[in-house]
Amino acid sequence: MFEISECKTKAGISVKPKKNFKLDFKEIKKKFEVIFDSPVALVIRVDGCDIIVHKYGEMLFKNCKDKVKIEAIARKVYL
């Protein structure tokens, strides 16, 4: 469903869907605490992790290195 890898700049962990799709920001805003909102990206906070969520499905976890936690959060966002 998605791939988890270290960001190229090593500033965080990147989660990319294997297939391109657009995320429903309205649904994400209902489920999670929103820190920043724009038409193409959101910054949400989940379990102490700040996550940049792009409209096309990629997420960047800024202050979280636990891959098990990242995978669980990604599943919640994608579903």
C-alpha positions in Angstrom: 0.0 0.0 0.0 2.8 2.4 0.8 6.6 2.7 1.2 8.5 4.1 4.3 12.0 5.5 3.8 14.3 8.1 5.2 14.0 11.5 3.6 16.8 12.4 1.2 17.8 15.2 3.5 17.5 13.0 6.5 15.2 15.6 8.0 12.5 13.0 8.6 10.8 9.9 7.4 8.9 9.8 4.1 5.8 7.7 3.5 4.7 7.4 -0.2 1.7 5.5 -1.5 2.6 2.9 -4.2 -0.2 4.2 -6.4 -0.9 7.9 -6.9 -4.2 9.2 -5.5 -5.5 12.4 -3.9 -6.3 12.5 -0.2 -9.5 13.9 1.1 -8.3 16.8 3.2 -11.9 17.4 4.6 -11.9 13.9 6.2 -8.3 14.2 7.5 -9.2 17.5 9.2 -12.1 15.8 10.9 -9.9 13.0 12.3 -6.6 14.8 13.3 -5.3 18.0 14.9 -4.4 20.4 12.1 -1.4 22.7 12.6 -1.3 24.3 9.1 -3.8 24.1 6.3 -3.4 25.0 2.6 -5.0 23.7 -0.6 -2.0 21.4 -1.4 -0.7 20.4 2.0 -1.6 20.0 5.6 0.5 19.8 8.7 -1.2 17.5 11.3 -0.1 16.4 14.7 -0.8 12.7 15.7 0.6 11.1 18.9 3.3 13.8 19.2 4.4 13.5 15.6 4.2 16.5 13.2 3.3 15.2 9.7 3.3 17.1 6.4 0.6 15.6 4.3 0.6 16.4 0.6 -2.6 16.3 -1.5 -1.1 13.6 -3.8 -0.6 11.2 -0.8 3.0 11.6 0.3 3.6 12.3 4.1 6.8 13.5 5.8 7.1 12.7 9.5 9.3 15.4 11.0 9.9 14.4 14.6 9.2 10.7 14.7 11.6 7.9 13.9 9.6 4.9 15.2 8.7 3.0 12.0 6.0 0.9 13.7 4.3 4.1 14.9 4.7 5.7 11.5 3.1 2.8 9.8 0.2 2.8 12.2 -0.4 6.5 11.7 0.0 6.3 7.9 -2.7 3.6 7.8 -5.1 5.8 9.8 -4.5 8.8 7.4 -4.8 6.7 4.2 -8.1 5.0 5.3 
